[in-house]
């Protein structure tokens, strides 16, 4: 464990936790294995190992470290909850109980696991926009993963609405569809070059008003396709016309092969040409 290393750090992110008494195993020791798994998952999926190690060196008051710590603890608890009250005895598995506390029922445990999953997803949604400012993150393969679409965070899940289950898993499901939709829009309307520029500017949150407007319009078209199954061709044409009128801001599009689809050669009737018409 590198991020959560003390009982105090752990307790800061766990509500309704009862203090241990002398002779009892500290919670951080009971959760050590799950914290290791959670840290590895966060490194592999979101931060990269290099950025994660840098975050571990931040002060405890640093917002990125706080958000990352919350995510690690949430995922560790999500993994640990089903087994926290189960012990292995010489006669088999048993449930921990005392005179003052009774084991929680299965429905309550299931609700708690569901609550931790929702909390984990809230932590992911809060952390992703902040990682742009973390050391070396933009050069990581994790940044490439989230920057591969115009939806680098969980906002698309909220835009779809009526999502059943975990937001993170739903994001992964939607992401593959969005990649395909963006590829189609790039080929037919906006060009690969411009889409790549828009994705990067949108990821790092350094984007002009004009490009932000186009990004929002394209995002709306993709959300519309995911909900009703079609694009609005008239709105797509309006977006292209907006791009055509600003060559300085959208130079990637104006120099692309896609732009030629909207600027067909002009026919000129010349006497010396074959097929001259009077």
C-alpha positions in Angstrom: 0.0 0.0 0.0 1.3 3.4 -0.9 -1.7 5.8 -0.8 -3.5 4.6 2.3 -0.8 3.8 4.9 -2.3 4.6 8.3 -5.4 3.8 10.3 -6.1 7.6 10.5 -6.1 8.0 6.7 -8.4 5.0 6.3 -10.9 6.1 8.9 -11.2 9.5 7.3 -12.9 7.9 4.4 -15.1 5.3 6.1 -18.4 6.4 7.8 -19.9 4.6 10.8 -16.8 2.8 11.8 -16.4 1.6 15.4 -13.1 2.1 17.1 -11.0 -0.9 17.7 -10.0 -1.9 21.2 -6.8 -3.2 22.6 -6.0 -6.7 21.2 -8.2 -6.3 18.1 -6.7 -6.2 14.6 -6.6 -2.7 13.2 -8.9 -2.1 10.2 -6.0 -1.2 8.0 -4.5 -4.6 8.5 -7.9 -6.3 7.9 -8.3 -4.4 4.7 -4.6 -4.4 3.6 -5.1 -7.0 0.8 -8.2 -5.2 -0.6 -6.4 -1.8 -0.4 -3.6 -3.3 -2.5 -6.0 -4.6 -5.1 -7.8 -1.3 -5.2 -4.6 0.7 -5.6 -3.5 -1.6 -8.4 -6.9 -1.1 -10.1 -6.7 2.7 -9.8 -3.2 2.8 -11.2 -3.9 0.5 -14.1 -7.3 2.0 -15.0 -7.1 5.7 -14.2 -3.8 7.3 -13.1 -0.8 5.3 -14.5 1.8 4.1 -12.0 4.0 7.1 -12.5 1.2 9.6 -11.8 -0.1 7.5 -8.9 3.3 7.5 -7.2 3.5 11.3 -7.6 0.0 11.6 -6.1 1.1 9.5 -3.1 3.7 12.2 -2.4 1.2 15.0 -2.4 0.1 16.5 1.0 -3.1 15.0 2.5 -4.9 18.3 1.8 -4.3 18.1 -1.9 -7.6 17.7 -3.8 -6.3 15.1 -6.2 -4.9 13.0 -3.4 -8.2 13.3 -1.5 -10.2 12.2 -4.5 -7.9 9.3 -5.3 -7.9 8.1 -1.7 -11.7 8.1 -1.6 -11.7 6.0 -4.7 -9.2 3.5 -3.4 -11.1 3.1 -0.1 -14.5 2.9 -1.8 -13.2 0.1 -4.1 -11.4 -1.7 -1.3 -14.6 -1.7 0.8 -16.7 -2.8 -2.2 -14.4 -5.8 -2.5 -14.1 -6.5 1.2 -17.7 -6.1 2.5 -18.9 -9.6 1.7 -16.1 -11.2 3.7 -15.6 -8.8 6.6 -17.9 -10.7 9.0 -16.9 -14.2 7.8 -14.2 -16.1 9.7 -12.6 -19.4 9.1 -12.7 -21.7 12.2 -11.4 -25.3 12.6 -15.0 -26.4 12.0 -15.6 -24.3 8.9 -16.8 -20.7 8.2 -18.7 -18.7 10.8 -20.3 -15.3 11.1 -18.8 -12.8 13.6 -21.3 -11.8 16.3 -21.2 -10.2 19.8 -23.6 -9.7 22.6 -24.3 -6.1 21.4 -24.1 -6.4 17.6 -26.0 -8.8 15.4 -24.8 -9.7 11.9 -26.4 -7.6 9.1 -28.9 -9.4 7.0 -28.1 -10.3 3.4 -30.4 -7.6 1.9 -28.7 -5.0 4.1 -25.2 -6.2 3.0 -26.3 -6.2 -0.6 -27.6 -2.6 -0.2 -24.3 -1.6 1.4 -22.3 -3.1 -1.5 -24.6 -1.3 -4.0 -24.1 1.9 -2.0 -20.3 1.5 -2.1 -20.4 0.9 -5.9 -22.4 4.1 -6.3 -19.9 6.0 -4.1 -17.0 4.5 -6.1 -18.6 5.7 -9.3 -19.1 9.2 -7.8 -15.4 9.2 -6.9 -14.4 8.2 -10.4 -16.6 11.0 -11.8 -14.9 13.6 -9.5 -11.4 12.3 -10.0 -11.2 12.1 -13.9 -11.5 15.9 -14.6 -8.8 16.6 -12.0 -6.2 14.1 -13.4 -5.5 16.5 -16.2 -3.5 18.6 -13.7 -1.6 15.6 -12.3 2.1 15.1 -13.1 2.7 13.3 -16.4 -0.9 12.1 -16.7 -1.4 13.6 -20.2 1.4 11.4 -21.6 0.1 8.2 -20.1 -1.9 5.5 -21.9 -4.7 6.1 -19.4 -5.0 9.7 -20.7 -5.1 8.2 -24.3 -7.9 5.9 -23.2 -10.1 8.7 -21.9 -9.1 11.1 -24.6 -10.1 8.7 -27.4 -13.6 10.2 -27.5 -15.3 13.6 -26.9 -16.6 12.1 -23.6 -13.5 11.7 -21.3 -15.6 11.3 -18.1 -18.8 9.8 -16.9 -20.9 12.8 -18.0 -22.2 10.8 -21.0 -23.8 8.2 -18.7 -25.7 11.0 -16.9 -26.7 12.5 -20.3 -28.3 9.2 -21.4 -30.3 8.9 -18.2 -32.3 6.0 -16.7 -29.1 4.0 -16.3 -29.5 0.7 -14.5 -26.5 -0.6 -12.6 -23.1 0.9 -12.1 -22.2 4.1 -14.0 -18.6 3.0 -14.5 -19.5 -0.3 -16.2 -22.2 1.7 -18.3 -19.5 4.1 -19.4 -17.3 1.3 -20.6 -20.3 -0.1 -22.6 -21.1 3.3 -24.1 -17.5 4.2 -24.9 -17.1 1.4 -27.6 -20.3 2.7 -29.2 -19.2 6.3 -29.1 -15.9 5.5 -30.7 -17.7 4.0 -33.7 -20.2 6.9 -33.9 -17.4 9.5 -33.8 -15.5 7.6 -36.5 -18.5 7.8 -38.8 -19.1 11.5 -38.1 -15.4 12.2 -38.7 -15.4 10.4 -42.1 -18.6 11.9 -43.4 -18.7 15.4 -41.8 -15.9 16.6 -39.5 -12.7 14.9 -40.6 -10.4 12.8 -38.6 -7.9 15.7 -38.2 -10.5 18.0 -36.6 -12.0 15.4 -34.4 -8.6 14.5 -32.9 -7.9 18.2 -32.2 -11.3 18.6 -30.6 -10.8 15.5 -28.4 -7.5 16.7 -27.1 -8.6 20.3 -26.5 -11.7 19.0 -24.7 -9.7 16.6 -22.6 -7.3 19.2 -21.3 -10.1 21.8 -20.9 -8.1 24.3 -23.0 -10.5 25.0 -25.8 -11.7 28.1 -27.6 -15.3 29.3 -27.5 -15.8 28.3 -31.2 -14.4 24.7 -30.7 -16.3 24.3 -27.5 -19.5 25.1 -29.3 -18.8 22.5 -32.0 -17.9 19.9 -29.3 -21.2 20.5 -27.5 -23.1 20.2 -30.7 -21.4 16.9 -31.7 -21.8 15.5 -28.2 -25.6 16.3 -28.5 -25.8 14.4 -31.8 -24.1 11.4 -30.3 -26.3 11.4 -27.2 -29.3 11.7 -29.5 -28.1 8.7 -31.6 -27.7 6.6 -28.5 -31.2 7.5 -27.3 -33.2 7.6 -30.5 -31.0 5.7 -32.9 -30.3 8.4 -35.5 -28.4 11.6 -36.2 -30.1 14.9 -37.2 -28.7 15.5 -40.7 -29.9 19.1 -40.8 -28.1 19.9 -37.5 -24.9 18.2 -38.7 -25.0 20.3 -41.9 -25.4 23.5 -39.7 -22.3 22.5 -37.7 -20.3 22.0 -40.9 -21.4 25.4 -42.2 -20.3 27.0 -39.0 -16.9 25.3 -39.4 -16.6 26.4 -43.1 -17.1 30.0 -42.1 -14.1 30.0 -39.8 -11.0 28.7 -41.5 -8.6 30.1 -38.9 -10.2 28.3 -36.0 -10.9 25.1 -37.9 -7.9 24.9 -40.2 -7.6 21.1 -39.6 -11.0 20.6 -41.3 -10.3 23.0 -44.2 -7.1 21.2 -45.1 -8.6 17.7 -44.9 -10.0 15.3 -47.5 -13.4 15.5 -45.8 -13.6 19.2 -46.6 -13.5 18.4 -50.3 -16.8 16.5 -50.0 -18.4 19.9 -49.3 -16.5 21.8 -52.1 -17.1 19.9 -55.3 -15.3 21.1 -58.5 -17.1 23.9 -60.3 -18.2 23.0 -63.8 -17.1 25.5 -66.5 -18.5 25.3 -70.0 -15.7 26.0 -72.5 -15.8 25.8 -76.3 -12.6 23.8 -76.6 -13.8 21.1 -74.2 -15.5 18.0 -75.4 -19.2 17.9 -74.8 -19.5 21.7 -75.1 -23.2 22.8 -74.7 -24.7 25.8 -76.5 
